[in-house]
C-alpha cells in the first residue's frame, strides 16, 4: 500500500514538473496558494518523501515477493 501511495506522489510530482517545464505553470502552487504557502510546502514535502521511498523500489527483489504456483 505504501508503494502505491509513493508512486502516486511521484506521478503527481512528474506531472507538475512537466507543466512547469512546458508551460511555466506550477499546479501545486496554483492550487494551494503559491510556492511559499504552508499547504504547498506540505504537498512538495510529501512528493519528495514519495520519491525517496520510490528509490527503494529500484533495489527490491520483486521475484521473491510474488507467490509461485
Buried (B, 14 or more C-beta within 10 A) or exposed (E): EEEEEBBEBBEBBEEBEEBBEEEEEBBBBEEBEEEEBEEBBEBBEBBEEBBEBBEEEEEEEEEEEEEEE
